[in-house]
């Protein structure tokens, strides 16, 4: 999920001036979206947090730590010049590895390991340039 901010159901910004509260609400929005997919915060493997004032990183980090106390996903925090609105101090992106939960034959739940959905982004590596053969240097004539 990308671009998750501290907004309520009506789209109003919550916690104006408080990065701790904004981080809590943004992460709650992430978890709510994961729950709608039948998942939860334990499936999050990476988060990126964009802040407008990196000097308040402890408040943001505290809210993040409270949400992901058990799983501890890979995390990075980056300061940006501005976000979508001046009142928004924190924006969260989260990557989750969602595991399908389906019922197998006779109503038995299929083990998670057999249903793991692993979608990795396609590598965007540039193609190698064609090899250019260098012409050999002309040999210098020896003087006698």
N, CA, C and O atoms as CSV, one atom per row, in Angstrom:
chain,resi,resn,atom,element,x,y,z
A,1,UNK,N,N,0.833,-1.160,0.000
A,1,UNK,CA,C,0.000,0.000,0.000
A,1,UNK,C,C,0.885,1.232,0.000
A,1,UNK,O,O,1.894,1.300,0.701
A,2,UNK,N,N,0.489,2.180,-0.786
A,2,UNK,CA,C,1.308,3.388,-0.845
A,2,UNK,C,C,0.464,4.613,-0.541
A,2,UNK,O,O,-0.754,4.604,-0.720
A,3,UNK,N,N,1.115,5.654,-0.085
A,3,UNK,CA,C,0.449,6.922,0.152
A,3,UNK,C,C,-0.586,6.898,1.253
A,3,UNK,O,O,-1.605,7.582,1.149
A,4,UNK,N,N,-0.359,6.137,2.299
A,4,UNK,CA,C,-1.309,6.069,3.398
A,4,UNK,C,C,-1.010,7.191,4.382
A,4,UNK,O,O,0.092,7.287,4.922
A,5,UNK,N,N,-2.010,8.035,4.604
A,5,UNK,CA,C,-1.841,9.164,5.515
A,5,UNK,C,C,-2.846,9.058,6.659
A,5,UNK,O,O,-3.656,8.132,6.714
A,6,UNK,N,N,-2.776,10.017,7.558
A,6,UNK,CA,C,-3.647,10.024,8.738
A,6,UNK,C,C,-4.979,10.678,8.396
A,6,UNK,O,O,-5.221,11.835,8.743
A,7,UNK,N,N,-5.834,9.934,7.719
A,7,UNK,CA,C,-7.156,10.455,7.378
A,7,UNK,C,C,-8.227,9.540,7.964
A,7,UNK,O,O,-8.035,8.332,8.107
A,8,UNK,N,N,-9.369,10.161,8.299
A,8,UNK,CA,C,-10.477,9.374,8.824
A,8,UNK,C,C,-11.355,8.896,7.670
A,8,UNK,O,O,-11.000,9.075,6.505
A,9,UNK,N,N,-12.492,8.293,7.987
A,9,UNK,CA,C,-13.386,7.728,6.972
A,9,UNK,C,C,-13.933,8.790,6.016
A,9,UNK,O,O,-14.274,8.481,4.874
A,10,UNK,N,N,-14.017,10.027,6.475
A,10,UNK,CA,C,-14.518,11.119,5.630
A,10,UNK,C,C,-13.413,11.831,4.853
A,10,UNK,O,O,-13.679,12.770,4.102
A,11,UNK,N,N,-12.190,11.383,5.036
A,11,UNK,CA,C,-11.074,11.984,4.314
A,11,UNK,C,C,-10.460,13.189,5.003
A,11,UNK,O,O,-9.635,13.884,4.409
A,12,UNK,N,N,-10.845,13.448,6.240
A,12,UNK,CA,C,-10.283,14.575,6.989
A,12,UNK,C,C,-8.975,14.161,7.648
A,12,UNK,O,O,-8.829,13.021,8.089
A,13,UNK,N,N,-8.034,15.082,7.712
A,13,UNK,CA,C,-6.727,14.811,8.314
A,13,UNK,C,C,-6.869,14.773,9.830
A,13,UNK,O,O,-7.488,15.654,10.427
A,14,UNK,N,N,-6.293,13.751,10.443
A,14,UNK,CA,C,-6.361,13.547,11.888
A,14,UNK,C,C,-4.997,13.862,12.491
A,14,UNK,O,O,-3.967,13.599,11.870
A,15,UNK,N,N,-4.984,14.423,13.697
A,15,UNK,CA,C,-3.732,14.650,14.422
A,15,UNK,C,C,-2.870,15.749,13.843
A,15,UNK,O,O,-1.650,15.603,13.767
A,16,UNK,N,N,-3.478,16.839,13.435
A,16,UNK,CA,C,-2.723,17.952,12.850
A,16,UNK,C,C,-1.681,18.435,13.860
A,16,UNK,O,O,-2.013,18.726,15.009
A,17,UNK,N,N,-0.430,18.519,13.430
A,17,UNK,CA,C,0.657,18.973,14.286
A,17,UNK,C,C,1.259,17.907,15.185
A,17,UNK,O,O,2.194,18.197,15.931
A,18,UNK,N,N,0.748,16.678,15.137
A,18,UNK,CA,C,1.210,15.606,16.014
A,18,UNK,C,C,1.664,14.402,15.186
A,18,UNK,O,O,0.827,13.598,14.774
A,19,UNK,N,N,2.968,14.260,14.933
A,19,UNK,CA,C,3.451,13.151,14.100
A,19,UNK,C,C,3.188,11.774,14.726
A,19,UNK,O,O,2.985,10.801,13.998
A,20,UNK,N,N,3.189,11.678,16.050
A,20,UNK,CA,C,2.906,10.401,16.710
A,20,UNK,C,C,1.482,9.951,16.383
A,20,UNK,O,O,1.267,8.808,15.979
A,21,UNK,N,N,0.523,10.839,16.556
A,21,UNK,CA,C,-0.877,10.500,16.284
A,21,UNK,C,C,-1.090,10.214,14.803
A,21,UNK,O,O,-1.816,9.286,14.447
A,22,UNK,N,N,-0.458,11.009,13.937
A,22,UNK,CA,C,-0.616,10.781,12.503
A,22,UNK,C,C,-0.047,9.424,12.096
A,22,UNK,O,O,-0.625,8.743,11.248
A,23,UNK,N,N,1.067,9.028,12.682
A,23,UNK,CA,C,1.644,7.717,12.371
A,23,UNK,C,C,0.717,6.605,12.846
A,23,UNK,O,O,0.520,5.618,12.137
A,24,UNK,N,N,0.145,6.758,14.043
A,24,UNK,CA,C,-0.802,5.763,14.550
A,24,UNK,C,C,-1.984,5.588,13.599
A,24,UNK,O,O,-2.350,4.464,13.255
A,25,UNK,N,N,-2.574,6.699,13.179
A,25,UNK,CA,C,-3.760,6.639,12.313
A,25,UNK,C,C,-3.397,6.076,10.943
A,25,UNK,O,O,-4.146,5.268,10.394
A,26,UNK,N,N,-2.263,6.489,10.382
A,26,UNK,CA,C,-1.844,5.975,9.073
A,26,UNK,C,C,-1.621,4.466,9.141
A,26,UNK,O,O,-2.035,3.739,8.238
A,27,UNK,N,N,-0.972,3.991,10.200
A,27,UNK,CA,C,-0.739,2.554,10.353
A,27,UNK,C,C,-2.044,1.810,10.611
A,27,UNK,O,O,-2.211,0.681,10.148
A,28,UNK,N,N,-2.966,2.421,11.340
A,28,UNK,CA,C,-4.292,1.815,11.520
A,28,UNK,C,C,-4.999,1.666,10.177
A,28,UNK,O,O,-5.677,0.667,9.937
A,29,UNK,N,N,-4.843,2.658,9.301
A,29,UNK,CA,C,-5.436,2.581,7.961
A,29,UNK,C,C,-4.812,1.438,7.153
A,29,UNK,O,O,-5.508,0.747,6.409
A,30,UNK,N,N,-3.513,1.245,7.300
A,30,UNK,CA,C,-2.831,0.136,6.627
A,30,UNK,C,C,-3.389,-1.196,7.127
A,30,UNK,O,O,-3.717,-2.076,6.331
A,31,UNK,N,N,-3.495,-1.338,8.439
A,31,UNK,CA,C,-3.996,-2.591,9.025
A,31,UNK,C,C,-5.450,-2.828,8.615
A,31,UNK,O,O,-5.838,-3.964,8.342
A,32,UNK,N,N,-6.246,-1.777,8.572
A,32,UNK,CA,C,-7.645,-1.920,8.151
A,32,UNK,C,C,-7.725,-2.456,6.718
A,32,UNK,O,O,-8.549,-3.321,6.420
A,33,UNK,N,N,-6.873,-1.946,5.841
A,33,UNK,CA,C,-6.852,-2.423,4.453
A,33,UNK,C,C,-6.396,-3.877,4.385
A,33,UNK,O,O,-6.933,-4.656,3.598
A,34,UNK,N,N,-5.415,-4.250,5.199
A,34,UNK,CA,C,-4.951,-5.635,5.233
A,34,UNK,C,C,-6.045,-6.567,5.753
A,34,UNK,O,O,-6.228,-7.666,5.228
A,35,UNK,N,N,-6.760,-6.135,6.768
A,35,UNK,CA,C,-7.855,-6.958,7.312
A,35,UNK,C,C,-8.942,-7.180,6.266
A,35,UNK,O,O,-9.554,-8.247,6.219
A,36,UNK,N,N,-9.183,-6.173,5.427
A,36,UNK,CA,C,-10.174,-6.323,4.359
A,36,UNK,C,C,-9.756,-7.400,3.366
A,36,UNK,O,O,-10.602,-7.974,2.681
A,37,UNK,N,N,-8.469,-7.675,3.285
A,37,UNK,CA,C,-7.950,-8.725,2.406
A,37,UNK,C,C,-7.775,-10.051,3.139
A,37,UNK,O,O,-7.258,-11.016,2.576
A,38,UNK,N,N,-8.207,-10.091,4.391
A,38,UNK,CA,C,-8.072,-11.319,5.167
A,38,UNK,C,C,-6.696,-11.502,5.758
A,38,UNK,O,O,-6.292,-12.628,6.045
A,39,UNK,N,N,-5.974,-10.428,5.945
A,39,UNK,CA,C,-4.609,-10.487,6.437
A,39,UNK,C,C,-4.490,-9.625,7.696
A,39,UNK,O,O,-5.495,-9.305,8.331
A,40,UNK,N,N,-3.271,-9.257,8.049
A,40,UNK,CA,C,-3.062,-8.421,9.215
A,40,UNK,C,C,-1.647,-7.876,9.261
A,40,UNK,O,O,-0.875,-8.080,8.324
A,41,UNK,N,N,-1.294,-7.186,10.339
A,41,UNK,CA,C,0.022,-6.563,10.429
A,41,UNK,C,C,1.174,-7.563,10.451
A,41,UNK,O,O,2.309,-7.205,10.137
A,42,UNK,N,N,0.896,-8.806,10.816
A,42,UNK,CA,C,1.959,-9.817,10.841
A,42,UNK,C,C,2.462,-10.171,9.447
A,42,UNK,O,O,3.518,-10.788,9.311
A,43,UNK,N,N,1.727,-9.791,8.418
A,43,UNK,CA,C,2.117,-10.078,7.034
A,43,UNK,C,C,2.990,-8.968,6.432
A,43,UNK,O,O,3.539,-9.139,5.343
A,44,UNK,N,N,3.122,-7.832,7.133
A,44,UNK,CA,C,3.912,-6.708,6.611
A,44,UNK,C,C,5.385,-7.060,6.687
A,44,UNK,O,O,5.884,-7.457,7.740
A,45,UNK,N,N,6.087,-6.912,5.555
A,45,UNK,CA,C,7.511,-7.249,5.515
A,45,UNK,C,C,8.408,-6.023,5.375
A,45,UNK,O,O,9.606,-6.095,5.645
A,46,UNK,N,N,7.821,-4.878,4.947
A,46,UNK,CA,C,8.625,-3.662,4.793
A,46,UNK,C,C,7.720,-2.449,4.885
A,46,UNK,O,O,6.609,-2.446,4.357
A,47,UNK,N,N,8.212,-1.411,5.568
A,47,UNK,CA,C,7.504,-0.128,5.599
A,47,UNK,C,C,8.481,0.988,5.239
A,47,UNK,O,O,9.677,0.926,5.525
A,48,UNK,N,N,7.924,1.996,4.607
A,48,UNK,CA,C,8.672,3.222,4.314
A,48,UNK,C,C,7.868,4.363,4.897
A,48,UNK,O,O,6.668,4.477,4.648
A,49,UNK,N,N,8.520,5.199,5.663
A,49,UNK,CA,C,7.834,6.307,6.311
A,49,UNK,C,C,8.441,7.603,5.807
A,49,UNK,O,O,9.649,7.820,5.905
A,50,UNK,N,N,7.592,8.454,5.272
A,50,UNK,CA,C,8.016,9.766,4.785
A,50,UNK,C,C,7.550,10.812,5.790
A,50,UNK,O,O,6.367,10.867,6.128
A,51,UNK,N,N,8.470,11.639,6.267
A,51,UNK,CA,C,8.155,12.660,7.260
A,51,UNK,C,C,8.625,14.018,6.752
A,51,UNK,O,O,9.561,14.110,5.958
A,52,UNK,N,N,7.962,15.063,7.221
A,52,UNK,CA,C,8.364,16.409,6.821
A,52,UNK,C,C,9.370,17.019,7.786
A,52,UNK,O,O,10.001,18.028,7.469
A,53,UNK,N,N,9.527,16.406,8.977
A,53,UNK,CA,C,10.485,16.895,9.965
A,53,UNK,C,C,11.159,15.697,10.632
A,53,UNK,O,O,10.609,15.101,11.558
A,54,UNK,N,N,12.342,15.357,10.158
A,54,UNK,CA,C,13.050,14.172,10.644
A,54,UNK,C,C,13.504,14.328,12.095
A,54,UNK,O,O,13.807,13.331,12.751
A,55,UNK,N,N,13.557,15.549,12.604
A,55,UNK,CA,C,13.979,15.747,13.993
A,55,UNK,C,C,12.962,15.163,14.972
A,55,UNK,O,O,13.274,14.990,16.150
A,56,UNK,N,N,11.755,14.857,14.505
A,56,UNK,CA,C,10.727,14.263,15.368
A,56,UNK,C,C,10.596,12.762,15.103
A,56,UNK,O,O,9.519,12.188,15.270
A,57,UNK,N,N,11.695,12.132,14.691
A,57,UNK,CA,C,11.692,10.723,14.322
A,57,UNK,C,C,11.346,9.799,15.486
A,57,UNK,O,O,10.789,8.723,15.271
A,58,UNK,N,N,11.666,10.202,16.713
A,58,UNK,CA,C,11.378,9.341,17.866
A,58,UNK,C,C,9.876,9.126,18.042
A,58,UNK,O,O,9.446,8.018,18.361
A,59,UNK,N,N,9.085,10.157,17.840
A,59,UNK,CA,C,7.636,10.042,17.974
A,59,UNK,C,C,7.070,9.095,16.911
A,59,UNK,O,O,6.217,8.254,17.193
A,60,UNK,N,N,7.567,9.256,15.685
A,60,UNK,CA,C,7.112,8.412,14.580
A,60,UNK,C,C,7.554,6.968,14.826
A,60,UNK,O,O,6.773,6.033,14.652
A,61,UNK,N,N,8.808,6.801,15.229
A,61,UNK,CA,C,9.339,5.467,15.504
A,61,UNK,C,C,8.627,4.768,16.648
A,61,UNK,O,O,8.449,3.551,16.618
A,62,UNK,N,N,8.217,5.526,17.656
A,62,UNK,CA,C,7.490,4.932,18.787
A,62,UNK,C,C,6.145,4.361,18.335
A,62,UNK,O,O,5.771,3.254,18.723
A,63,UNK,N,N,5.422,5.124,17.514
A,63,UNK,CA,C,4.126,4.641,17.008
A,63,UNK,C,C,4.319,3.412,16.121
A,63,UNK,O,O,3.532,2.468,16.186
A,64,UNK,N,N,5.361,3.425,15.297
A,64,UNK,CA,C,5.654,2.286,14.423
A,64,UNK,C,C,6.003,1.057,15.261
A,64,UNK,O,O,5.524,-0.042,14.985
A,65,UNK,N,N,6.829,1.244,16.275
A,65,UNK,CA,C,7.232,0.143,17.135
A,65,UNK,C,C,6.066,-0.467,17.894
A,65,UNK,O,O,6.024,-1.678,18.110
A,66,UNK,N,N,5.117,0.375,18.299
A,66,UNK,CA,C,3.941,-0.142,19.002
A,66,UNK,C,C,3.077,-1.003,18.078
A,66,UNK,O,O,2.514,-2.010,18.507
A,67,UNK,N,N,2.975,-0.603,16.813
A,67,UNK,CA,C,2.147,-1.359,15.871
A,67,UNK,C,C,2.808,-2.681,15.483
A,67,UNK,O,O,2.141,-3.712,15.400
A,68,UNK,N,N,4.113,-2.645,15.247
A,68,UNK,CA,C,4.831,-3.828,14.759
A,68,UNK,C,C,5.762,-4.382,15.834
A,68,UNK,O,O,6.917,-4.707,15.559
A,69,UNK,N,N,5.262,-4.483,17.033
A,69,UNK,CA,C,6.040,-4.953,18.180
A,69,UNK,C,C,6.559,-6.365,17.962
A,69,UNK,O,O,7.688,-6.678,18.342
A,70,UNK,N,N,5.743,-7.221,17.353
A,70,UNK,CA,C,6.118,-8.635,17.193
A,70,UNK,C,C,6.867,-8.923,15.898
A,70,UNK,O,O,7.828,-9.691,15.898
A,71,UNK,N,N,6.442,-8.320,14.807
A,71,UNK,CA,C,6.984,-8.717,13.505
A,71,UNK,C,C,8.241,-7.970,13.097
A,71,UNK,O,O,9.097,-8.545,12.424
A,72,UNK,N,N,8.377,-6.734,13.473
A,72,UNK,CA,C,9.547,-5.908,13.143
A,72,UNK,C,C,9.918,-5.953,11.657
A,72,UNK,O,O,10.964,-6.499,11.307
A,73,UNK,N,N,9.083,-5.391,10.777
A,73,UNK,CA,C,9.420,-5.400,9.353
A,73,UNK,C,C,10.600,-4.469,9.065
A,73,UNK,O,O,10.915,-3.579,9.855
A,74,UNK,N,N,11.239,-4.692,7.929
A,74,UNK,CA,C,12.305,-3.786,7.498
A,74,UNK,C,C,11.691,-2.402,7.319
A,74,UNK,O,O,10.603,-2.273,6.757
A,75,UNK,N,N,12.377,-1.375,7.791
A,75,UNK,CA,C,11.796,-0.037,7.809
A,75,UNK,C,C,12.818,1.006,7.411
A,75,UNK,O,O,13.998,0.900,7.743
A,76,UNK,N,N,12.352,2.009,6.700
A,76,UNK,CA,C,13.187,3.176,6.431
A,76,UNK,C,C,12.338,4.416,6.627
A,76,UNK,O,O,11.138,4.413,6.353
A,77,UNK,N,N,12.976,5.483,7.107
A,77,UNK,CA,C,12.307,6.755,7.324
A,77,UNK,C,C,13.079,7.818,6.551
A,77,UNK,O,O,14.302,7.918,6.653
A,78,UNK,N,N,12.341,8.609,5.780
A,78,UNK,CA,C,12.969,9.590,4.903
A,78,UNK,C,C,12.295,10.944,5.096
A,78,UNK,O,O,11.070,11.029,5.181
A,79,UNK,N,N,13.094,11.989,5.164
A,79,UNK,CA,C,12.520,13.337,5.225
A,79,UNK,C,C,12.276,13.843,3.813
A,79,UNK,O,O,13.122,13.699,2.930
A,80,UNK,N,N,11.103,14.439,3.616
A,80,UNK,CA,C,10.740,15.025,2.331
A,80,UNK,C,C,10.407,16.487,2.552
A,80,UNK,O,O,10.112,16.898,3.674
A,81,UNK,N,N,10.452,17.268,1.492
A,81,UNK,CA,C,10.172,18.698,1.601
A,81,UNK,C,C,8.709,18.959,1.956
A,81,UNK,O,O,8.413,19.846,2.756
A,82,UNK,N,N,7.805,18.199,1.370
A,82,UNK,CA,C,6.383,18.384,1.642
A,82,UNK,C,C,5.630,17.128,1.238
A,82,UNK,O,O,6.113,16.321,0.444
A,83,UNK,N,N,4.427,16.978,1.807
A,83,UNK,CA,C,3.542,15.885,1.432
A,83,UNK,C,C,2.306,16.486,0.765
A,83,UNK,O,O,2.312,17.667,0.416
A,84,UNK,N,N,1.262,15.709,0.584
A,84,UNK,CA,C,0.096,16.109,-0.199
A,84,UNK,C,C,-0.585,17.375,0.331
A,84,UNK,O,O,-1.124,18.155,-0.454
A,85,UNK,N,N,-0.567,17.586,1.632
A,85,UNK,CA,C,-1.164,18.775,2.247
A,85,UNK,C,C,-0.222,19.258,3.341
A,85,UNK,O,O,0.495,18.451,3.934
A,86,UNK,N,N,-0.208,20.552,3.619
A,86,UNK,CA,C,0.721,21.061,4.643
A,86,UNK,C,C,0.464,20.486,6.037
A,86,UNK,O,O,1.383,20.434,6.854
A,87,UNK,N,N,-0.763,20.056,6.323
A,87,UNK,CA,C,-1.088,19.502,7.641
A,87,UNK,C,C,-0.583,18.072,7.807
A,87,UNK,O,O,-0.435,17.586,8.928
A,88,UNK,N,N,-0.321,17.403,6.687
A,88,UNK,CA,C,0.137,16.012,6.735
A,88,UNK,C,C,1.633,16.008,7.031
A,88,UNK,O,O,2.432,16.562,6.276
A,89,UNK,N,N,1.993,15.376,8.136
A,89,UNK,CA,C,3.391,15.307,8.559
A,89,UNK,C,C,4.022,13.954,8.275
A,89,UNK,O,O,5.246,13.838,8.216
A,90,UNK,N,N,3.179,12.914,8.096
A,90,UNK,CA,C,3.662,11.539,7.949
A,90,UNK,C,C,2.874,10.836,6.858
A,90,UNK,O,O,1.655,10.974,6.760
A,91,UNK,N,N,3.598,10.078,6.038
A,91,UNK,CA,C,2.967,9.209,5.045
A,91,UNK,C,C,3.645,7.851,5.143
A,91,UNK,O,O,4.862,7.770,5.307
A,92,UNK,N,N,2.858,6.787,5.043
A,92,UNK,CA,C,3.382,5.436,5.228
A,92,UNK,C,C,3.119,4.602,3.982
A,92,UNK,O,O,2.028,4.640,3.412
A,93,UNK,N,N,4.129,3.850,3.569
A,93,UNK,CA,C,3.983,2.812,2.543
A,93,UNK,C,C,4.275,1.485,3.227
A,93,UNK,O,O,5.159,1.400,4.079
A,94,UNK,N,N,3.538,0.460,2.857
A,94,UNK,CA,C,3.759,-0.857,3.459
A,94,UNK,C,C,3.696,-1.928,2.383
A,94,UNK,O,O,2.812,-1.912,1.527
A,95,UNK,N,N,4.641,-2.859,2.435
A,95,UNK,CA,C,4.643,-4.030,1.566
A,95,UNK,C,C,4.293,-5.226,2.438
A,95,UNK,O,O,4.870,-5.421,3.508
A,96,UNK,N,N,3.341,-6.023,1.968
A,96,UNK,CA,C,2.931,-7.201,2.732
A,96,UNK,C,C,2.943,-8.421,1.833
A,96,UNK,O,O,2.632,-8.347,0.644
A,97,UNK,N,N,3.303,-9.521,2.417
A,97,UNK,CA,C,3.249,-10.800,1.715
A,97,UNK,C,C,1.984,-11.495,2.200
A,97,UNK,O,O,1.967,-12.123,3.259
A,98,UNK,N,N,0.938,-11.371,1.413
A,98,UNK,CA,C,-0.369,-11.885,1.822
A,98,UNK,C,C,-0.464,-13.358,1.461
A,98,UNK,O,O,-0.183,-13.758,0.331
A,99,UNK,N,N,-0.860,-14.147,2.432
A,99,UNK,CA,C,-0.984,-15.584,2.260
A,99,UNK,C,C,-2.459,-15.919,2.113
A,99,UNK,O,O,-3.286,-15.527,2.937
A,100,UNK,N,N,-2.776,-16.648,1.055
A,100,UNK,CA,C,-4.171,-17.028,0.815
A,100,UNK,C,C,-4.617,-18.035,1.866
A,100,UNK,O,O,-3.865,-18.934,2.241
A,101,UNK,N,N,-5.825,-17.875,2.327
A,101,UNK,CA,C,-6.397,-18.814,3.293
A,101,UNK,C,C,-7.645,-19.408,2.657
A,101,UNK,O,O,-8.711,-18.791,2.662
A,102,UNK,N,N,-7.505,-20.594,2.117
A,102,UNK,CA,C,-8.622,-21.268,1.458
A,102,UNK,C,C,-8.863,-22.611,2.122
A,102,UNK,O,O,-7.981,-23.192,2.754
A,103,UNK,N,N,-10.039,-23.060,1.963
A,103,UNK,CA,C,-10.387,-24.349,2.529
A,103,UNK,C,C,-10.088,-25.445,1.513
A,103,UNK,O,O,-10.410,-25.313,0.332
A,104,UNK,N,N,-9.487,-26.498,1.970
A,104,UNK,CA,C,-9.179,-27.622,1.111
A,104,UNK,C,C,-10.343,-28.598,1.073
A,104,UNK,O,O,-11.444,-28.266,1.514
A,105,UNK,N,N,-10.115,-29.790,0.555
A,105,UNK,CA,C,-11.179,-30.790,0.504
A,105,UNK,C,C,-11.652,-31.160,1.911
A,105,UNK,O,O,-10.862,-31.212,2.853
A,106,UNK,N,N,-12.930,-31.411,2.031
A,106,UNK,CA,C,-13.568,-31.793,3.296
A,106,UNK,C,C,-13.483,-30.701,4.359
A,106,UNK,O,O,-13.579,-30.992,5.551
A,107,UNK,N,N,-13.306,-29.464,3.948
A,107,UNK,CA,C,-13.322,-28.344,4.881
A,107,UNK,C,C,-12.047,-28.131,5.667
A,107,UNK,O,O,-11.999,-27.264,6.539
A,108,UNK,N,N,-11.001,-28.911,5.375
A,108,UNK,CA,C,-9.739,-28.746,6.094
A,108,UNK,C,C,-9.003,-27.525,5.551
A,108,UNK,O,O,-8.992,-27.268,4.348
A,109,UNK,N,N,-8.407,-26.801,6.444
A,109,UNK,CA,C,-7.665,-25.634,6.006
A,109,UNK,C,C,-6.321,-26.077,5.435
A,109,UNK,O,O,-5.598,-26.868,6.042
A,110,UNK,N,N,-6.009,-25.556,4.271
A,110,UNK,CA,C,-4.761,-25.898,3.593
A,110,UNK,C,C,-3.624,-25.168,4.302
A,110,UNK,O,O,-3.771,-23.993,4.637
A,111,UNK,N,N,-2.500,-25.831,4.536
A,111,UNK,CA,C,-1.371,-25.171,5.196
A,111,UNK,C,C,-0.934,-23.919,4.447
A,111,UNK,O,O,-0.944,-23.870,3.217
A,112,UNK,N,N,-0.553,-22.918,5.217
A,112,UNK,CA,C,-0.159,-21.638,4.638
A,112,UNK,C,C,1.000,-21.784,3.664
A,112,UNK,O,O,1.054,-21.081,2.655
A,113,UNK,N,N,1.917,-22.680,3.953
A,113,UNK,CA,C,3.094,-22.827,3.099
A,113,UNK,C,C,2.735,-23.254,1.687
A,113,UNK,O,O,3.466,-22.956,0.742
A,114,UNK,N,N,1.603,-23.957,1.533
A,114,UNK,CA,C,1.202,-24.412,0.207
A,114,UNK,C,C,0.479,-23.342,-0.593
A,114,UNK,O,O,0.350,-23.456,-1.812
A,115,UNK,N,N,0.006,-22.301,0.085
A,115,UNK,CA,C,-0.785,-21.282,-0.599
A,115,UNK,C,C,-0.100,-19.923,-0.655
A,115,UNK,O,O,-0.732,-18.928,-1.010
A,116,UNK,N,N,1.150,-19.871,-0.318
A,116,UNK,CA,C,1.827,-18.575,-0.273
A,116,UNK,C,C,1.821,-17.918,-1.644
A,116,UNK,O,O,2.190,-18.527,-2.648
A,117,UNK,N,N,1.403,-16.694,-1.659
A,117,UNK,CA,C,1.412,-15.905,-2.893
A,117,UNK,C,C,2.625,-14.991,-2.799
A,117,UNK,O,O,2.701,-14.124,-1.928
A,118,UNK,N,N,3.534,-15.188,-3.673
A,118,UNK,CA,C,4.751,-14.379,-3.642
A,118,UNK,C,C,4.890,-13.658,-4.970
A,118,UNK,O,O,5.335,-14.227,-5.967
A,119,UNK,N,N,4.513,-12.437,-4.959
A,119,UNK,CA,C,4.621,-11.628,-6.169
A,119,UNK,C,C,5.788,-10.685,-6.008
A,119,UNK,O,O,5.751,-9.750,-5.208
A,120,UNK,N,N,6.798,-10.938,-6.764
A,120,UNK,CA,C,7.969,-10.083,-6.707
A,120,UNK,C,C,7.954,-9.171,-7.921
A,120,UNK,O,O,7.591,-9.595,-9.019
A,121,UNK,N,N,8.350,-7.918,-7.724
A,121,UNK,CA,C,8.375,-7.031,-8.871
A,121,UNK,C,C,9.398,-7.490,-9.895
A,121,UNK,O,O,10.452,-8.028,-9.559
A,122,UNK,N,N,9.061,-7.267,-11.124
A,122,UNK,CA,C,9.960,-7.639,-12.203
A,122,UNK,C,C,11.218,-6.790,-12.143
A,122,UNK,O,O,11.151,-5.581,-11.919
A,123,UNK,N,N,12.328,-7.405,-12.338
A,123,UNK,CA,C,13.586,-6.673,-12.267
A,123,UNK,C,C,13.653,-5.654,-13.397
A,123,UNK,O,O,13.397,-5.969,-14.559
A,124,UNK,N,N,13.995,-4.451,-13.035
A,124,UNK,CA,C,14.086,-3.392,-14.023
A,124,UNK,C,C,15.544,-3.081,-14.339
A,124,UNK,O,O,15.968,-1.926,-14.340
A,125,UNK,N,N,16.279,-4.120,-14.600
A,125,UNK,CA,C,17.684,-3.921,-14.911
A,125,UNK,C,C,17.820,-3.570,-16.388
A,125,UNK,O,O,17.166,-4.174,-17.239
A,126,UNK,N,N,18.651,-2.615,-16.680
A,126,UNK,CA,C,18.822,-2.241,-18.083
A,126,UNK,C,C,19.542,-3.339,-18.853
A,126,UNK,O,O,20.327,-4.106,-18.296
A,127,UNK,N,N,19.259,-3.390,-20.120
A,127,UNK,CA,C,19.953,-4.368,-20.953
A,127,UNK,C,C,21.410,-3.984,-21.089
A,127,UNK,O,O,21.777,-2.810,-21.035
A,128,UNK,N,N,22.220,-4.991,-21.265
A,128,UNK,CA,C,23.642,-4.718,-21.467
A,128,UNK,C,C,23.837,-4.089,-22.825
A,128,UNK,O,O,23.212,-4.507,-23.800
A,129,UNK,N,N,24.686,-3.101,-22.902
A,129,UNK,CA,C,24.950,-2.528,-24.219
A,129,UNK,C,C,25.699,-3.540,-25.079
A,129,UNK,O,O,26.435,-4.380,-24.560
A,130,UNK,N,N,25.514,-3.461,-26.378
A,130,UNK,CA,C,26.228,-4.411,-27.232
A,130,UNK,C,C,27.733,-4.229,-27.092
A,130,UNK,O,O,28.234,-3.121,-26.904
A,131,UNK,N,N,28.418,-5.320,-27.186
A,131,UNK,CA,C,29.867,-5.273,-27.043
A,131,UNK,C,C,30.498,-4.655,-28.285
A,131,UNK,O,O,30.225,-5.067,-29.413
A,132,UNK,N,N,31.312,-3.700,-28.061
A,132,UNK,CA,C,31.991,-3.044,-29.176
A,132,UNK,C,C,33.419,-3.566,-29.204
A,132,UNK,O,O,34.158,-3.482,-28.223
A,133,UNK,N,N,33.781,-4.108,-30.362
A,133,UNK,CA,C,35.147,-4.603,-30.487
A,133,UNK,C,C,36.067,-3.453,-30.844
A,133,UNK,O,O,35.816,-2.674,-31.764
A,134,UNK,N,N,37.107,-3.383,-30.100
A,134,UNK,CA,C,38.077,-2.329,-30.362
A,134,UNK,C,C,39.024,-2.793,-31.460
A,134,UNK,O,O,39.468,-3.941,-31.493
A,135,UNK,N,N,39.308,-1.879,-32.333
A,135,UNK,CA,C,40.271,-2.200,-33.384
A,135,UNK,C,C,41.661,-2.215,-32.778
A,135,UNK,O,O,41.994,-1.383,-31.933
A,136,UNK,N,N,42.449,-3.145,-33.206
A,136,UNK,CA,C,43.810,-3.177,-32.655
A,136,UNK,C,C,44.593,-1.948,-33.106
A,136,UNK,O,O,44.407,-1.440,-34.212
A,137,UNK,N,N,45.450,-1.497,-32.241
A,137,UNK,CA,C,46.277,-0.348,-32.591
A,137,UNK,C,C,47.287,-0.758,-33.651
A,137,UNK,O,O,47.826,-1.865,-33.625
A,138,UNK,N,N,47.527,0.139,-34.565
A,138,UNK,CA,C,48.562,-0.206,-35.556
A,138,UNK,C,C,49.927,-0.293,-34.865
A,138,UNK,O,O,50.256,0.509,-33.991
A,139,UNK,N,N,50.690,-1.268,-35.278
A,139,UNK,CA,C,51.999,-1.446,-34.663
A,139,UNK,C,C,52.947,-0.370,-35.155
A,139,UNK,O,O,52.955,0.040,-36.315
A,140,UNK,N,N,53.722,0.048,-34.212
A,140,UNK,CA,C,54.711,1.053,-34.601
A,140,UNK,C,C,55.888,0.340,-35.268
A,140,UNK,O,O,56.279,-0.761,-34.883
A,141,UNK,N,N,56.420,0.993,-36.255
A,141,UNK,CA,C,57.571,0.411,-36.946
A,141,UNK,C,C,58.820,0.625,-36.109
A,141,UNK,O,O,59.066,1.700,-35.561
A,142,UNK,N,N,59.568,-0.409,-36.038
A,142,UNK,CA,C,60.799,-0.317,-35.270
A,142,UNK,C,C,61.869,0.356,-36.118
A,142,UNK,O,O,62.002,0.092,-37.313
A,143,UNK,N,N,62.596,1.197,-35.493
A,143,UNK,CA,C,63.716,1.827,-36.201
A,143,UNK,C,C,64.976,1.011,-35.968
A,143,UNK,O,O,65.231,0.499,-34.878
A,144,UNK,N,N,65.725,0.915,-37.003
A,144,UNK,CA,C,66.956,0.143,-36.886
A,144,UNK,C,C,68.145,1.007,-36.862
A,144,UNK,O,O,69.267,0.510,-36.768
